[in-house]
Amino acid sequence: MDQLREPAIFIDKAELTLGSGRSRVHVLRGASLSIPAGEVVGLVGPSGSGKSTLLMVVAGLERVDTGRVVIAGRDYAGMNEDALAAFRGSEIGFVFQAFHLMQTMTALENVAVPLELSGETDAFSRAEAMLARVGLGQRLTHYPAALSGGEQQRVAIARALVTRPAILIADEPTGNLDGDTGREIADLLFETSREHGATLLLVTHDRELAARCDRTVRISAGHIEPEAAAPRQPLRAVAETSA
């Protein structure tokens, strides 16, 4: 099978209910999604539609009640929590709206953390190289409080990509940034994910950002809506075809 067409993310008829009693909510309702390796997909929909929950399912942080979830070739049904945690640490990178940096750690230490947790001996040299790639080679020893919002998000992108994950998940990555900074961060996110060969799934309310994705997928009340048209060829595939 062509690697570009092999699903990096495959979710089939996922059902998920959270809470209990009167607070019980049916969050995902027969949700199905297939994303080829290397594709950039924007996940859109109203607040409370299940977007962030779907990201949690992809990351293995929420288990579906029924249905199938296969990420980067691994079927979550056969994995225990320890195996899922190890898989997540090596194969999935996260970028959040609120950055989620450790305030008591420098930029370099923040980026090195996932490498250290996986036992890599060259954690700090790899973290330094990744920070240089995102334009923060001169800010290695700065703490998050001394960085601008855009710089903090650059650190978060560096941390997400430093393990060379197969899947990159971004939840409103430009939501806390002004327009110009948000566009710079979007540029960086798309460029670096392509460089590392990562499949990118991002949640956004920003129409401009969604339009830059290879395709958009809409979720409403836990249902993933049928696509109106065939998805565009992934940007990475277009570049390789024209090379």
C-alpha positions in Angstrom: 0.0 0.0 0.0 1.2 3.5 -0.8 2.4 4.9 2.5 0.7 8.3 1.8 -2.6 6.5 1.5 -2.2 4.2 4.5 -4.4 5.5 7.3 -2.3 7.0 10.1 -5.6 7.6 12.0 -8.5 5.2 11.6 -11.6 5.4 13.7 -14.6 3.2 12.9 -18.1 3.7 14.4 -16.8 5.0 17.7 -19.3 5.4 20.5 -18.4 7.2 23.7 -20.5 8.2 26.7 -19.0 10.2 29.6 -20.4 10.9 33.1 -23.1 9.0 34.9 -26.7 9.5 36.0 -28.2 12.9 34.9 -24.8 14.1 33.9 -24.3 11.3 31.5 -23.5 12.7 28.0 -23.3 10.8 24.7 -20.2 12.5 23.3 -19.4 10.4 20.2 -22.1 8.8 18.1 -20.9 6.3 15.5 -17.9 8.6 14.6 -15.8 7.3 11.7 -12.6 9.0 10.4 -9.7 7.9 8.2 -6.7 10.1 7.7 -3.8 9.0 5.4 -0.3 9.4 6.7 1.1 12.8 6.0 -2.2 14.6 5.7 -3.1 17.8 7.4 -6.7 17.8 8.6 -8.7 20.5 10.3 -11.4 19.4 12.7 -14.2 22.0 12.9 -17.6 22.2 14.5 -19.5 24.1 17.2 -18.5 24.1 20.9 -19.5 20.9 22.6 -19.7 19.0 19.4 -17.0 16.5 20.4 -13.9 17.9 18.8 -11.6 17.8 21.8 -13.0 14.5 22.9 -12.1 13.0 19.5 -8.5 14.3 20.0 -8.5 12.5 23.3 -9.6 9.3 21.7 -6.9 9.6 19.1 -4.3 10.1 21.9 -5.7 7.1 23.8 -6.6 9.3 26.7 -10.3 8.3 26.4 -11.3 4.8 25.6 -14.4 4.3 23.3 -17.3 2.2 24.5 -17.6 0.5 21.2 -15.9 0.9 17.8 -12.4 0.6 16.6 -9.4 3.0 17.0 -6.2 2.2 15.1 -3.4 4.9 15.3 -0.2 4.6 13.4 -0.9 0.9 12.8 -1.7 0.1 16.5 -5.1 -1.1 17.5 -5.9 0.5 20.9 -8.2 -2.3 21.9 -5.3 -4.6 22.5 -3.2 -2.2 24.6 -3.2 -1.7 28.3 -2.6 1.7 30.0 1.1 1.2 30.3 1.5 0.3 26.6 -0.7 3.2 25.6 1.4 5.6 27.7 4.6 4.4 26.1 3.0 4.6 22.6 1.7 8.1 23.3 5.2 9.2 24.4 6.9 8.1 21.2 4.3 8.4 18.5 2.0 11.3 19.4 2.9 15.0 19.9 0.6 17.6 21.5 0.2 21.3 21.0 -2.4 23.1 23.1 -4.1 26.5 23.1 -2.8 27.2 26.6 0.8 26.0 25.8 1.0 23.8 29.0 4.7 24.5 29.6 6.3 23.7 33.0 6.8 27.2 34.5 9.8 26.1 36.7 11.7 24.8 33.7 13.6 26.6 31.0 12.7 26.4 27.3 15.4 23.8 26.8 14.3 21.7 29.8 10.7 21.8 28.7 11.6 20.4 25.2 14.0 17.8 26.6 11.4 16.3 29.0 9.7 13.9 26.7 13.1 12.6 25.5 14.3 12.2 29.1 11.2 10.3 29.9 11.8 7.9 27.1 15.4 7.4 28.2 17.2 9.2 25.4 20.8 10.0 26.2 21.0 12.9 23.8 17.9 14.7 25.1 19.4 18.1 25.6 21.3 18.2 22.3 18.2 17.2 20.4 16.1 19.7 22.3 18.6 22.5 21.5 18.5 21.6 17.8 14.7 21.6 17.8 14.5 25.0 19.5 16.9 26.4 17.0 14.7 25.1 14.2 11.7 27.0 15.6 13.7 30.2 16.0 14.5 30.1 19.7 18.2 29.2 19.6 18.9 32.3 21.7 16.2 31.7 24.3 17.2 28.3 25.6 17.6 29.3 29.2 14.5 31.5 29.4 11.6 30.5 31.5 8.0 30.6 30.1 7.2 33.7 32.1 10.0 35.6 30.2 8.7 34.5 26.8 5.9 36.0 24.7 2.8 34.0 23.8 4.2 33.3 20.4 7.5 32.2 21.8 5.8 29.9 24.3 3.8 28.2 21.5 7.1 27.8 19.6 8.5 25.9 22.6 5.3 23.8 22.7 5.7 22.9 19.0 9.4 22.0 19.6 8.4 19.8 22.5 5.7 18.1 20.4 8.0 17.3 17.5 11.3 16.5 19.3 10.4 12.8 19.6 9.6 12.7 15.9 6.0 11.5 16.4 3.9 9.9 13.7 0.9 11.9 14.8 0.7 15.6 15.8 -2.4 16.8 17.6 -3.1 20.5 17.9 -6.1 21.8 19.9 -6.8 25.5 18.9 -3.0 26.1 18.6 -3.4 29.8 17.6 -6.4 30.5 19.9 -4.5 32.6 22.5 -2.4 34.5 19.9 -3.1 37.7 18.0 -3.7 37.5 14.2 -0.1 38.1 13.0 1.5 35.9 15.6 -1.2 33.2 15.0 -0.3 33.1 11.3 3.4 32.8 12.0 2.7 29.9 14.4 0.4 28.3 11.8 3.2 28.6 9.2 5.7 27.0 11.6 3.3 24.2 12.6 2.6 23.2 9.0 6.2 23.5 8.0 7.7 21.5 10.8 5.1 18.8 10.8 5.8 18.3 7.1 9.6 18.2 7.7 9.1 15.5 10.3 6.6 13.5 8.2 3.9 13.8 10.9 0.2 13.5 10.2 -1.4 16.7 11.7 -4.9 16.7 13.1 -5.9 20.2 14.5 -9.0 21.6 16.1 -9.8 25.2 15.1 -12.5 27.8 15.0 -10.4 29.9 12.7 -11.7 29.6 9.1 -8.4 31.0 7.7 -6.4 28.3 9.5 -8.9 25.5 8.5 -8.7 26.6 4.9 -5.0 26.0 4.9 -5.4 22.3 5.7 -5.5 19.6 3.1 -9.1 19.1 4.0 -11.5 19.9 6.8 -13.7 17.4 8.7 -16.9 18.7 10.5 -18.2 17.1 13.7 -21.6 18.0 15.0 -23.3 16.5 18.1 -20.8 13.6 18.1 -21.3 12.7 14.5 -18.6 13.2 11.8 -20.5 14.6 8.8 -20.0 13.2 5.4 -17.6 15.2 3.3 -19.1 17.2 0.5 -16.2 16.8 -1.9 -13.1 14.6 -2.3 -10.2 15.7 -0.1 -7.3 17.6 -1.7 -4.1 15.6 -2.2 -1.8 16.2 0.8 0.6 19.1 0.4 3.5 16.7 1.0 2.3 14.4 -1.8 2.0 17.4 -4.2 5.5 18.5 -3.5 6.9 15.0 -4.0 5.0 14.5 -7.3 6.3 17.8 -8.7 9.9 17.2 -7.6 
